[in-house]
Amino acid sequence: VQLQASGGGLVQPGGSLRLSCTASGTRFSINAVGWYRQAPGKQRDFAAHITRGGSTIYADSVKGRFTVSRDSAKNTVYLRMSSLKPDDTAVYYCKEPAGPWGKGTLVTVSS
């Protein structure tokens, strides 16, 4: 299932933002989901992961600041980001482990 991320925008350092991940055009339930991000001029990196049962894993760079959660009733996965830093500026993507890459959402952390 192809997923798409939304909710990005411009936020000041130290601020918070919540991204959403949804499956468009399908009634299939979202399974495990990984969040990834790609900063300008850099490779795409892993940020966080949530299993169908709600277990989570985080990259060291976001641990303690980002929280991934899911609402099965809404078939949506969220990435709550807090204490944002300029280094968090990137296009954020969500993806099922065996799924295709979908549309990302740009997060810019700047004053």
Backbone as a ProteinNet text record, in pm:
[ID]
protein_1_A
[PRIMARY]
VQLQASGGGLVQPGGSLRLSCTASGTRFSINAVGWYRQAPGKQRDFAAHITRGGSTIYADSVKGRFTVSRDSAKNTVYLRMSSLKPDDTAVYYCKEPAGPWGKGTLVTVSS
[TERTIARY]
85.3	0	88.8	57.2	135.5	80.2	169	130.2	176.7	109	152.4	157.9	261	280.6	225.4	174.4	122.8	142.7	123.3	132.1	259.6	346.4	470.9	448.1	554.9	546.4	668.8	658.3	767.3	744.5	846.2	834.9	964.5	954.8	1073.2	1149.3	1278.6	1356.2	1293.2	1286.1	1221.5	1073.6	1017.6	874.9	836.5	706.4	652.3	567.8	553.8	473.7	428.5	309.7	263.2	237.4	301.8	282	182.9	111	17.5	58.7	28.7	56.4	-71.4	-118.2	-242.6	-224.3	-316.1	-317.1	-427.3	-391.9	-491.7	-545.9	-675.6	-736.4	-747.6	-744.4	-755.7	-823.7	-888.8	-950.3	-865.3	-750	-663.3	-606.6	-594.7	-539.6	-389	-340.6	-197	-134.1	-26	43.3	158.7	274.1	390	427.5	474.6	509.8	644.1	725.8	850.4	844.3	900.7	916	1062.4	1080.9	1214.5	1221.3	1343.6	1357.6	1481.5	1471.4	1581.9	1609	1722.3	1762.5	1820.9	1820.5	1873.9	2017.3	2039.3	2172.6	2221.8	2134	2175.7	2090.1	2132.4	2056.9	1935.8	1843.4	1723.8	1759.2	1721.6	1756.4	1633	1648.1	1543.5	1526.1	1400.1	1372.7	1298.6	1193.2	1111.7	1031.9	983.4	907.6	803.5	687.6	584.7	527.6	512.4	454.3	301.1	237.8	91.6	39.6	117.2	76.1	113.1	185.9	216.8	356.3	440	578.4	654.9	746.4	815.9	967.6	1033.1	1179.4	1213.2	1320.6	1359.8	1508.9	1542.5	1682.6	1736	1864.4	1923	1905.5	1906.2	1898.3	1763.8	1659.5	1526.7	1470.9	1540.6	1491.6	1471.6	1356.6	1324.7	1256	1258.5	1195.2	1078.4	1086.4	981.4	903.6	773.7	688.6	601	607.1	523	406.9	288.4	169.3	74.5	-30.5	-126.6	-267.7	-361.3	-503.5	-565.1	-588.1	-638.4	-776.8	-857.9	-993.2	-988.3	-886.9	-871.5	-772.3	-715.4	-617.4	-506.4	-457.5	-358.3	-245.9	-126.1	-9.1	42.8	86.3	131.7	278.6	343.1	477.5	474	478.6	479.4	624.4	660.6	797.3	801.2	888.4	901.2	1048.8	1073.2	1210.2	1285.2	1217.7	1274.4	1398.7	1491.6	1617.9	1630.4	1713.4	1734.6	1779.5	1854.3	1898.7	1784	1666.4	1549.9	1483.9	1530.9	1477.1	1499.1	1389.2	1396.4	1258.7	1256.3	1130.2	1108	991.9	958.6	865.4	896.6	818.6	773.2	662.6	621	602.8	627.3	629	609.6	532.8	527.5	656.5	702.2	830.1	842.1	735.4	742.7	668.1	629.5	551.2	635.6	574.5	647.9	660.7	754.6	766.9	652	596.2	488.9	535.6	437	467	510.4	616.9	663.4	610.2	645.5	603.2	724.1	738.5	856.3	838.8	938.3	944.7	1066.5	1043.1	1151.5	1156.3	1270.7	1289.1	1383.7	1328.2	1406.9	1342	1425	1372.1	1359.7
-119.4	0	124.3	216.7	340.6	436.9	494.3	586.9	727	825.9	962.9	1036.1	1118	1197.6	1337.9	1397.2	1533.7	1602	1734	1808.6	1888.3	1885.6	1960.3	2110.3	2184.7	2329.4	2393.9	2522.3	2599.3	2610.8	2578.7	2586.1	2642.2	2716	2774	2669.5	2687.6	2596.8	2587.2	2464.9	2441.5	2414	2433.7	2413.7	2269.1	2248.8	2114.7	2108.8	1988.1	1966.1	1820.7	1795.2	1657.8	1623	1518.2	1469.8	1354.1	1340.2	1229.8	1143.4	1015.4	919.7	844.3	853.4	789	708.8	616.1	535.2	588	639.6	699.7	596.4	606	523.5	375.8	340.7	199.8	185.4	71.3	42.7	-53.8	-91.7	-182.6	-111.9	-184.8	-128.2	-113	-3.2	19.2	-77.2	-142.1	-234.3	-161.4	-221.5	-154	-35.2	72.2	192.2	248.1	282.9	350.5	495.1	582.5	722.9	744.7	813.3	842.6	991.1	1041.4	1181.5	1201	1300.4	1331	1480.1	1514.5	1654.8	1697.9	1826.7	1875.5	1828.4	1764.7	1719.8	1596.5	1530.5	1412.6	1291.7	1175.9	1054.4	1045.7	960.4	938.5	848.9	889.4	817.4	773.6	667.5	617.6	710.9	733.1	816.2	738.4	667.6	599.1	487.7	395	281.9	241	199.5	147.9	21.1	-81.4	-206.7	-198.9	-299	-303.1	-305.1	-367.9	-376.7	-255.3	-160.3	-37.3	-28.7	-129.6	-121.3	-22.2	51.2	159.5	147.6	201.3	210.2	348.5	408.2	542	548.2	631.9	662.2	743.4	729	800.8	951.7	1000.8	1144.3	1205.1	1121.9	1174.9	1118.9	1023.9	959	1062	1054.4	1148.6	1275.6	1298.8	1419.5	1386.5	1273.4	1232	1115.4	1112.6	1003.8	957.4	830.6	774.7	699.6	718.2	654.7	621.1	547.2	512.9	517.4	549	546	449.6	327	225.3	259.3	323.9	360.8	457.6	541.8	638.9	589.8	470.7	415	516.9	576.9	683.8	661	691.1	687.7	830.4	865.6	1001.6	1003.2	1115.1	1139.8	1275.2	1270.8	1393.8	1433.9	1553.7	1601.9	1722.4	1719.6	1831.3	1867.8	1980.4	2030.8	2028.8	2076.5	2069.4	2156.6	2106.8	2175.4	2202.9	2298.6	2322.9	2195.6	2108.9	1983.3	1888.3	1913.4	1829.5	1869.2	1977	2020.1	1911.9	1867	1756.5	1732.8	1654	1599	1467.1	1454.4	1337.2	1245.8	1117.2	1016	908.1	844.4	726.2	613	492.5	379.4	248.8	157.5	22.2	-49.3	-147.1	-212.2	-262.8	-318	-372.9	-285.8	-167.5	-80.2	17	84.6	183.2	316.9	398	532.2	617.3	697.5	788.1	931.8	1019.4	1162.2	1200.2	1278.4	1324.6	1462.9	1509.3	1642.5	1717.2	1843.1	1920.1	1983.1	1962.8	2027.5	2119.1	2245.9	2342.7	2401.4	2386.7	2440.3	2559.6	2676.6	2798.4	2914.1	3006.1	3126.3	3239.1
0	0	0	-89.7	-91.1	12.1	90.9	195.9	160.3	215.9	195.3	327	340.4	460.7	438.4	545	537.8	672.7	672.4	797.2	815.6	716.4	728	719.6	745.8	739.7	800.3	823.3	882.4	1033.2	1111.1	1255.8	1312.2	1419.9	1482.5	1564.1	1580.8	1666.8	1804.8	1855.5	1984.1	1973.7	1855.4	1836.6	1812.3	1788.6	1768.6	1642.6	1592.3	1472.3	1472.7	1419	1407.8	1261.3	1216.4	1080.8	1082.2	971.8	956.5	838.1	848.3	741.1	711	588.1	550.6	422.6	401	280	190.5	76.7	-11.1	-109	-132.1	-235	-203.9	-76.2	-41.9	92.7	113.1	241.5	323.3	267	341.6	463.7	573.1	695.7	682.8	737.8	741.4	840.7	800.8	890.3	960.7	965	1022.9	933.7	997.6	922.2	969.8	874.3	905.8	862.4	942.8	905.7	866.6	757.3	706.3	673.2	665.3	628.8	542.8	454.9	364.5	369.5	428.5	435.4	300.8	272.1	143.8	120	6.3	-30.2	41.9	117.6	194.4	158.3	202.1	174.6	265.9	227.2	307.7	426.1	546.8	667.6	744.9	820.1	907.1	1026	1065.9	1182.4	1292.1	1252.6	1353.6	1286.3	1369.6	1318.3	1421.4	1372.9	1461.9	1400.5	1483	1435.1	1437.2	1382	1382.7	1526.4	1615.5	1755.8	1840	1781	1853.1	1911.7	1890.6	1938.2	1853	1914.6	1843.6	1854.1	1753.9	1749.3	1695.9	1748.3	1705.6	1672.9	1578.6	1553.4	1671.4	1699.4	1812.5	1798.8	1676.6	1652.7	1690.6	1702.6	1734	1863.9	1923.2	2044.4	2154.8	2219.6	2326.2	2278.2	2147.4	2091.9	1999.2	1931.4	1837.5	1897.7	1871.2	1916.1	1800.5	1770.1	1664.3	1730.3	1675.5	1730.5	1615.9	1645.9	1542.3	1597.1	1508.3	1537.6	1436.4	1479.4	1387.2	1333.9	1415	1371.5	1253.4	1251.3	1142.2	1036.9	1059.3	966.5	938.7	1046.5	1034.9	1136	1092.8	1180.3	1192.7	1313.1	1339.6	1380.4	1353.8	1405.2	1473.1	1605.4	1682.6	1704	1661.9	1672.2	1765	1863.2	1954.8	1970.3	2036.3	2052.9	1919.8	1817.9	1683.1	1668.4	1587.6	1562.6	1413.1	1374.9	1230.8	1156.5	1224.3	1161.3	1130.5	1185.8	1155.8	1024.4	964	835.5	730.2	669.7	573.7	513.4	408.8	358.4	432.5	492.8	572.6	492.6	497.1	426.5	524.2	492.2	565.5	465.1	513.8	419.9	495.9	438.9	490.9	449.6	527.2	496.9	352.6	297.7	161.9	61.2	102.9	16.2	-63.5	-159	-240.2	-166.8	-211.5	-156.8	-208.5	-121	-158.7	-147.2	-145.6	-138.3	3	12.8	141.7	174.8	293	336	392.6	354.1	390.9	528.7	613.5	744	744.8	771.1	776.6	916.2	981.3	1116	1106	1124.3	1105.4	1178.9	1223.5	1287.3	1185.2
[MASK]
+++++++++++++++++++++++++++++++++++++++++++++++++++++++++++++++++++++++++++++++++++++++++++++++++++++++++++++++

